[in-house]
């Protein structure tokens, strides 16, 4: 398993003293977090490496540009989607602009045409993909030889890196610290009270946990002495919970990450915040059912996965509360010793 991230700074020196690497993983938030062990391993193996990450604008806050990545190449897909066919000009200029970095290596950690085209136009000397999703992607970037569809996504990503060379460094994901945001948001709950953050939305309806069940879980956590913060995007219908901090639809991604990083405990369905919690070393309870947890669960030893029958909605709130309580108590015992 990937342990909690260690402190790290990018080494000084000439960029040519290490490999020059392009990583293409555009989205989604959780998948980008699960891609972070790849550049983290490269950075620790070769501190003077020159790393560029091509990523969509809506996910760019996931990338640490202080300790990990030298250049965050932001694909402005939110704007370009509105332009229709006219967006091809800006897209081509974006991809071609990467060529100036003269990459040694390129990794397509998504396998979609957009990421394959990114690598094709950037022209790294050697490339590998975790597996193209269509014929064009497979033609542009060779797929990894050791692909196993049952592998966890983090392990698959690291296996792809291994096909490009020897990178023995620790793979604990290096995520942005956002210390100033964390300090500001900590004023929203009592200093001595442990915070349980709940991500009450999900990217797809079949992954979602019902609002009324989240409300029951939240009320149980408040009764157990937690401060509770609710997280979710503007499309999420937040449950009405007296005493809870309602951040739903009010925070940017980096602010939501800061809340998760400040939490004593995080609970989420199969969505990006669970992976963020794992990356920060925060104990996490994950609710699955629609997707295989063996491949997509948060990659951590400090977590619990509950699997419903075809959907997390089949899980009873009492099960979720019990799992959260036991995980919290386990961590409290570990700290006390």
BELHUTA-V706383 format. One record per residue. N is the residue number from 1. RES is the residue in one small letter. PSI is psi in whole degrees, 0 to 359 (NA if undefined). D_CENTER is the distance of its C-alpha to the mean C-alpha in whole Angstrom. Layout:
# BELHUTA-V706383
n->N res->RES psi->PSI d_center->D_CENTER
n->N res->RES psi->PSI d_center->D_CENTER
This chain:
# BELHUTA-V706383
n->1 res->x psi->158 d_center->16
n->2 res->x psi->120 d_center->14
n->3 res->x psi->178 d_center->15
n->4 res->x psi->142 d_center->14
n->5 res->x psi->145 d_center->14
n->6 res->x psi->163 d_center->17
n->7 res->x psi->142 d_center->19
n->8 res->x psi->146 d_center->19
n->9 res->x psi->146 d_center->20
n->10 res->x psi->138 d_center->21
n->11 res->x psi->148 d_center->24
n->12 res->x psi->163 d_center->27
n->13 res->x psi->179 d_center->29
n->14 res->x psi->140 d_center->30
n->15 res->x psi->334 d_center->27
n->16 res->x psi->357 d_center->29
n->17 res->x psi->355 d_center->29
n->18 res->x psi->173 d_center->26
n->19 res->x psi->148 d_center->24
n->20 res->x psi->116 d_center->23
n->21 res->x psi->133 d_center->20
n->22 res->x psi->126 d_center->18
n->23 res->x psi->125 d_center->15
n->24 res->x psi->105 d_center->14
n->25 res->x psi->106 d_center->11
n->26 res->x psi->321 d_center->11
n->27 res->x psi->177 d_center->9
n->28 res->x psi->187 d_center->8
n->29 res->x psi->307 d_center->5
n->30 res->x psi->322 d_center->3
n->31 res->x psi->325 d_center->5
n->32 res->x psi->322 d_center->5
n->33 res->x psi->319 d_center->2
n->34 res->x psi->346 d_center->5
n->35 res->x psi->338 d_center->7
n->36 res->x psi->331 d_center->7
n->37 res->x psi->335 d_center->10
n->38 res->x psi->302 d_center->12
n->39 res->x psi->332 d_center->13
n->40 res->x psi->318 d_center->13
n->41 res->x psi->319 d_center->16
n->42 res->x psi->314 d_center->18
n->43 res->x psi->318 d_center->18
n->44 res->x psi->330 d_center->19
n->45 res->x psi->322 d_center->21
n->46 res->x psi->85 d_center->23
n->47 res->x psi->333 d_center->22
n->48 res->x psi->16 d_center->24
n->49 res->x psi->158 d_center->22
n->50 res->x psi->112 d_center->22
n->51 res->x psi->131 d_center->18
n->52 res->x psi->134 d_center->17
n->53 res->x psi->119 d_center->14
n->54 res->x psi->124 d_center->15
n->55 res->x psi->152 d_center->12
n->56 res->x psi->152 d_center->13
n->57 res->x psi->321 d_center->14
n->58 res->x psi->345 d_center->12
n->59 res->x psi->358 d_center->9
n->60 res->x psi->335 d_center->11
n->61 res->x psi->345 d_center->10
n->62 res->x psi->337 d_center->7
n->63 res->x psi->131 d_center->9
n->64 res->x psi->110 d_center->12
n->65 res->x psi->2 d_center->15
n->66 res->x psi->317 d_center->17
n->67 res->x psi->342 d_center->17
n->68 res->x psi->301 d_center->15
n->69 res->x psi->134 d_center->15
n->70 res->x psi->319 d_center->19
n->71 res->x psi->121 d_center->18
n->72 res->x psi->107 d_center->16
n->73 res->x psi->104 d_center->17
n->74 res->x psi->119 d_center->16
n->75 res->x psi->116 d_center->17
n->76 res->x psi->59 d_center->19
n->77 res->x psi->330 d_center->19
n->78 res->x psi->317 d_center->19
n->79 res->x psi->318 d_center->22
n->80 res->x psi->330 d_center->23
n->81 res->x psi->328 d_center->23
n->82 res->x psi->345 d_center->26
n->83 res->x psi->349 d_center->28
n->84 res->x psi->220 d_center->28
n->85 res->x psi->336 d_center->30
n->86 res->x psi->347 d_center->31
n->87 res->x psi->346 d_center->27
n->88 res->x psi->327 d_center->28
n->89 res->x psi->305 d_center->30
n->90 res->x psi->324 d_center->27
n->91 res->x psi->312 d_center->24
n->92 res->x psi->318 d_center->27
n->93 res->x psi->322 d_center->27
n->94 res->x psi->309 d_center->24
n->95 res->x psi->316 d_center->23
n->96 res->x psi->331 d_center->27
n->97 res->x psi->337 d_center->26
n->98 res->x psi->341 d_center->24
n->99 res->x psi->332 d_center->27
n->100 res->x psi->341 d_center->28
n->101 res->x psi->349 d_center->26
n->102 res->x psi->64 d_center->27
n->103 res->x psi->142 d_center->25
n->104 res->x psi->318 d_center->25
n->105 res->x psi->149 d_center->22
n->106 res->x psi->134 d_center->20
n->107 res->x psi->123 d_center->17
n->108 res->x psi->103 d_center->16
n->109 res->x psi->16 d_center->13
n->110 res->x psi->318 d_center->13
n->111 res->x psi->20 d_center->17
n->112 res->x psi->162 d_center->18
n->113 res->x psi->322 d_center->21
n->114 res->x psi->321 d_center->19
n->115 res->x psi->327 d_center->17
n->116 res->x psi->318 d_center->21
n->117 res->x psi->323 d_center->23
n->118 res->x psi->312 d_center->21
n->119 res->x psi->321 d_center->21
n->120 res->x psi->318 d_center->25
n->121 res->x psi->329 d_center->26
n->122 res->x psi->334 d_center->24
n->123 res->x psi->54 d_center->27
n->124 res->x psi->154 d_center->25
n->125 res->x psi->324 d_center->28
n->126 res->x psi->140 d_center->26
n->127 res->x psi->158 d_center->23
n->128 res->x psi->149 d_center->21
n->129 res->x psi->152 d_center->19
n->130 res->x psi->355 d_center->17
n->131 res->x psi->112 d_center->19
n->132 res->x psi->140 d_center->21
n->133 res->x psi->346 d_center->21
n->134 res->x psi->176 d_center->24
n->135 res->x psi->320 d_center->27
n->136 res->x psi->314 d_center->27
n->137 res->x psi->319 d_center->23
n->138 res->x psi->329 d_center->25
n->139 res->x psi->322 d_center->28
n->140 res->x psi->324 d_center->26
n->141 res->x psi->124 d_center->24
n->142 res->x psi->138 d_center->25
n->143 res->x psi->151 d_center->23
n->144 res->x psi->146 d_center->22
n->145 res->x psi->328 d_center->25
n->146 res->x psi->30 d_center->23
n->147 res->x psi->129 d_center->21
n->148 res->x psi->113 d_center->21
n->149 res->x psi->348 d_center->20
n->150 res->x psi->353 d_center->20
n->151 res->x psi->148 d_center->17
n->152 res->x psi->148 d_center->14
n->153 res->x psi->321 d_center->11
n->154 res->x psi->315 d_center->10
n->155 res->x psi->323 d_center->14
n->156 res->x psi->315 d_center->15
n->157 res->x psi->316 d_center->13
n->158 res->x psi->327 d_center->15
n->159 res->x psi->322 d_center->18
n->160 res->x psi->317 d_center->18
n->161 res->x psi->318 d_center->18
n->162 res->x psi->335 d_center->21
n->163 res->x psi->349 d_center->23
n->164 res->x psi->355 d_center->23
n->165 res->x psi->185 d_center->24
n->166 res->x psi->115 d_center->24
n->167 res->x psi->90 d_center->21
n->168 res->x psi->357 d_center->22
n->169 res->x psi->161 d_center->20
n->170 res->x psi->139 d_center->18
n->171 res->x psi->10 d_center->14
n->172 res->x psi->130 d_center->12
n->173 res->x psi->133 d_center->9
n->174 res->x psi->112 d_center->11
n->175 res->x psi->159 d_center->9
n->176 res->x psi->143 d_center->11
n->177 res->x psi->323 d_center->14
n->178 res->x psi->46 d_center->15
n->179 res->x psi->321 d_center->18
n->180 res->x psi->322 d_center->20
n->181 res->x psi->319 d_center->18
n->182 res->x psi->317 d_center->18
n->183 res->x psi->321 d_center->22
n->184 res->x psi->315 d_center->23
n->185 res->x psi->336 d_center->21
n->186 res->x psi->344 d_center->22
n->187 res->x psi->351 d_center->26
n->188 res->x psi->351 d_center->25
n->189 res->x psi->157 d_center->25
n->190 res->x psi->138 d_center->28
n->191 res->x psi->323 d_center->27
n->192 res->x psi->4 d_center->28
n->193 res->x psi->127 d_center->27
n->194 res->x psi->140 d_center->23
n->195 res->x psi->128 d_center->21
n->196 res->x psi->116 d_center->19
n->197 res->x psi->137 d_center->16
n->198 res->x psi->123 d_center->16
n->199 res->x psi->107 d_center->14
n->200 res->x psi->8 d_center->17
n->201 res->x psi->182 d_center->16
n->202 res->x psi->156 d_center->14
n->203 res->x psi->334 d_center->13
n->204 res->x psi->147 d_center->17
n->205 res->x psi->328 d_center->20
n->206 res->x psi->350 d_center->20
n->207 res->x psi->353 d_center->17
n->208 res->x psi->152 d_center->18
n->209 res->x psi->133 d_center->20
n->210 res->x psi->145 d_center->23
n->211 res->x psi->320 d_center->23
n->212 res->x psi->330 d_center->27
n->213 res->x psi->322 d_center->25
n->214 res->x psi->322 d_center->22
n->215 res->x psi->318 d_center->25
n->216 res->x psi->319 d_center->27
n->217 res->x psi->313 d_center->24
n->218 res->x psi->317 d_center->24
n->219 res->x psi->323 d_center->28
n->220 res->x psi->322 d_center->28
n->221 res->x psi->320 d_center->25
n->222 res->x psi->319 d_center->27
n->223 res->x psi->335 d_center->30
n->224 res->x psi->6 d_center->29
n->225 res->x psi->9 d_center->29
n->226 res->x psi->147 d_center->25
n->227 res->x psi->140 d_center->24
n->228 res->x psi->130 d_center->22
n->229 res->x psi->132 d_center->20
n->230 res->x psi->130 d_center->19
n->231 res->x psi->150 d_center->15
n->232 res->x psi->162 d_center->15
n->233 res->x psi->176 d_center->16
n->234 res->x psi->341 d_center->19
n->235 res->x psi->354 d_center->20
n->236 res->x psi->136 d_center->20
n->237 res->x psi->108 d_center->23
n->238 res->x psi->136 d_center->22
n->239 res->x psi->146 d_center->25
n->240 res->x psi->111 d_center->28
n->241 res->x psi->108 d_center->28
n->242 res->x psi->132 d_center->30
n->243 res->x psi->349 d_center->29
n->244 res->x psi->154 d_center->25
n->245 res->x psi->116 d_center->23
n->246 res->x psi->101 d_center->22
n->247 res->x psi->2 d_center->19
n->248 res->x psi->124 d_center->19
n->249 res->x psi->7 d_center->19
n->250 res->x psi->350 d_center->20
n->251 res->x psi->148 d_center->17
n->252 res->x psi->168 d_center->15
n->253 res->x psi->314 d_center->11
n->254 res->x psi->327 d_center->12
n->255 res->x psi->320 d_center->14
n->256 res->x psi->321 d_center->12
n->257 res->x psi->321 d_center->10
n->258 res->x psi->321 d_center->13
n->259 res->x psi->313 d_center->15
n->260 res->x psi->315 d_center->12
n->261 res->x psi->333 d_center->13
n->262 res->x psi->358 d_center->16
n->263 res->x psi->150 d_center->16
n->264 res->x psi->340 d_center->18
n->265 res->x psi->140 d_center->17
n->266 res->x psi->140 d_center->14
n->267 res->x psi->137 d_center->15
n->268 res->x psi->154 d_center->13
n->269 res->x psi->194 d_center->14
n->270 res->x psi->83 d_center->12
n->271 res->x psi->173 d_center->9
n->272 res->x psi->328 d_center->6
n->273 res->x psi->332 d_center->7
n->274 res->x psi->321 d_center->8
n->275 res->x psi->324 d_center->5
n->276 res->x psi->315 d_center->5
n->277 res->x psi->314 d_center->9
n->278 res->x psi->319 d_center->9
n->279 res->x psi->326 d_center->7
n->280 res->x psi->359 d_center->10
n->281 res->x psi->20 d_center->13
n->282 res->x psi->132 d_center->13
n->283 res->x psi->134 d_center->15
n->284 res->x psi->133 d_center->14
n->285 res->x psi->121 d_center->16
n->286 res->x psi->134 d_center->14
n->287 res->x psi->114 d_center->16
n->288 res->x psi->180 d_center->17
n->289 res->x psi->319 d_center->20
n->290 res->x psi->339 d_center->19
n->291 res->x psi->156 d_center->17
n->292 res->x psi->115 d_center->17
n->293 res->x psi->330 d_center->15
n->294 res->x psi->331 d_center->16
n->295 res->x psi->328 d_center->14
n->296 res->x psi->1 d_center->11
n->297 res->x psi->158 d_center->11
n->298 res->x psi->135 d_center->9
n->299 res->x psi->87 d_center->10
n->300 res->x psi->153 d_center->12
n->301 res->x psi->342 d_center->16
n->302 res->x psi->59 d_center->16
n->303 res->x psi->167 d_center->15
n->304 res->x psi->135 d_center->17
n->305 res->x psi->126 d_center->17
n->306 res->x psi->128 d_center->20
n->307 res->x psi->122 d_center->20
n->308 res->x psi->176 d_center->23
n->309 res->x psi->91 d_center->25
n->310 res->x psi->346 d_center->24
n->311 res->x psi->145 d_center->22
n->312 res->x psi->343 d_center->20
n->313 res->x psi->341 d_center->23
n->314 res->x psi->351 d_center->26
n->315 res->x psi->137 d_center->24
n->316 res->x psi->142 d_center->27
n->317 res->x psi->329 d_center->26
n->318 res->x psi->326 d_center->28
n->319 res->x psi->317 d_center->26
n->320 res->x psi->316 d_center->22
n->321 res->x psi->318 d_center->24
n->322 res->x psi->316 d_center->26
n->323 res->x psi->318 d_center->23
n->324 res->x psi->317 d_center->21
n->325 res->x psi->315 d_center->25
n->326 res->x psi->321 d_center->25
n->327 res->x psi->317 d_center->21
n->328 res->x psi->315 d_center->22
n->329 res->x psi->322 d_center->26
n->330 res->x psi->317 d_center->25
n->331 res->x psi->322 d_center->23
n->332 res->x psi->320 d_center->26
n->333 res->x psi->320 d_center->28
n->334 res->x psi->320 d_center->26
n->335 res->x psi->319 d_center->26
n->336 res->x psi->336 d_center->30
n->337 res->x psi->NA d_center->31
